């Protein structure tokens, strides 16, 4: 598969929608996809060991992009892909990760260092493409050289030979939205 993606801008709560894509301007990002558990990455990831060195796949919702990013970076992910939840949505807004102090509605666990810094590439993909995303797929992500009208667009491509090596494709629907607590 080959799908279009939109980079998430980074900034802080004091700026009105700045566009800063320096974390995504590396020409090519390569790696294996790994679904976060919980899928919405609204708490520390239960599969942090499997996430090490991979591209985290998380679903939009439950918390800010910054909180999702914090948990993915702590787990050792090399990038984060946020999957939309509305199959009718189009790329009609710029998604932003707020660096610095957390947003007021988010409660951060004790002991989590602040402020947040966006150290890995992050992008958004429409929910309509969720069923094409396969856990363990070997992918390449490339962004355009510069933003076009404040948008930084790119493509994610799955290397076909890797799909045959995945015994049973694990799809997003196989992952819980929130991890169960003991």
N, C-alpha and C positions, 0 to 999 in steps of 0.2 A: 504494500500500500504506500501511497504518497498523499499527505494531507497538508493543508495550509494551517499555519499557526500564527499567533500574534504574541510578540514579546510583552511581558509585564514591565511597566516602567517602575522605577524606584524613586523614592523621595521621602519627605517627612511630612508630618501633619501640619506644618506651618505654611507649606506652599500649596497653591491652587493648581493642581494637575500639571506639575512640571513633567517633561519627558526626559528621562535619563536612562539610556539603554546600555551604559558602559559594561554592565555585567553580562550582556548578551552579544557583544560585538566580536567575540571570538568567532572566527570564520566558520568552524565546523565543530559540532559537539557530537561525540560518538559514545554509545554505551547501550547497555541492556535496560529495558523497562522493568520496573519493579513496583507493583501496586502497594501503596501504603496500607498498613493495618493499624488503626482504623482507616478506612478509605478516605474519610474527610480530613484526616490528619489534624484533628482538633485536640489531641492529647499526645503524649510521647508515644512513638511508634513501637508496636509490639514486635515488629519484624525488623528491628534496627540492624541485626547482624546480616540479614539478607539484603538490606538496602545499601550497605557499604560499597561505594564505587559505582553505584547504578543511578539511573534517572528515575526519580520518584514520580509516581503517577498518583495524584490526589484529586478528589472531587471537590468542586466548589460548594460552599455552604458551611454552616455551623460556627465559623470563626473567620477572622481576617486572613488575608493572604500572608501577612507577616507572621502570624502564629503558625500557620502551616509550614512556612519557610523555616522558622526556628526549629521545629521538630525534624524536618527533613535534613537540614544542615547538621543537627546534632547526631543524626543517624548515619552521617557520612555520605549522603547522596551528592552526586556531582552536578545535578540539575533537577529542576522541579517542573512538571507539567501539570497544570490545573485543567481538569475536565469540566466543562459546563454541565448544567442539569436540565436545561430547557432545549428540547430538540428543535424548537422553532426560532431560537436565537440566531442572530447574525453578528458579525463583528461590527458593532455599532458604538462601542465605547472603549476607552483606553483603560486597561486594568492596572492598578497601581499597588505596589508593596510599600507600606509606610515603614521607614527605618526610624530608629530612635526609640522613644518610649512607646509602649503599646497603646492601642486605641482604648478609650475609656470602657467600652463594653466588654473587653477581653480581660479576664482575670488570669494572670500568669502564675504558675505554681511557684511556691517558695524555692529559693535557691537557683532560679533561672537567671543567668547574668543578663544585664541590660547595658547598653542599648543594643538593639538588633541591627545587624549589618547584612546586607544582601551580598553574599560572596559567590553565589552560583547563578548560572543562567536560569531564568524562569519564563515560562510562556503559557499561554492559554489556548485551549483547543475547544471547538464547539462540541456540545453534548451529543449532537447527531452522529459524531464520529466515534463515540465511545465503544461501540460494539466491534470496531476494527482494531482496537488496542489490545495487544496480547502480552500478558506477563512473560518476561524473559526474551521478548523479541529484541533483536540486535538492530538498532536504529542509528541514523545520522540526521542531525538537525542543522540546517544552514539558514542564516538570516541574511536579508538584503544588506548591502554595504552601509546604508544610512536610512533613517526614517523618511517616509513619504507622507507629507501632510500630518506630521506628528505620530504616525503609526510605523512600527518596525515589524514587518511581516517576514515570514520565512516558511520553510517546508520541513516536514518530518518524513523521512523515507525509511521503510523497513527493508532490510536486505533479505531477499526472497529465500536464500539458502538457509537462513536461520530459522525460518518458520517450520521447516521439516524436522529440525532438531528438537522442537518443543513437542514432547510426547502427547500431552493433552493440553490444548490451549486453555489457559486460565484467563477468564474475562473479568471485567469490572463487576459484573453481577455476582461473582463468586466471593467477593470481599465484603465483610460487614461494614456498615457505615460508622458504627461506633463499637469499639472493643468492649467485650463483656468484662465486668469486674468480678474478682473472686470474693 
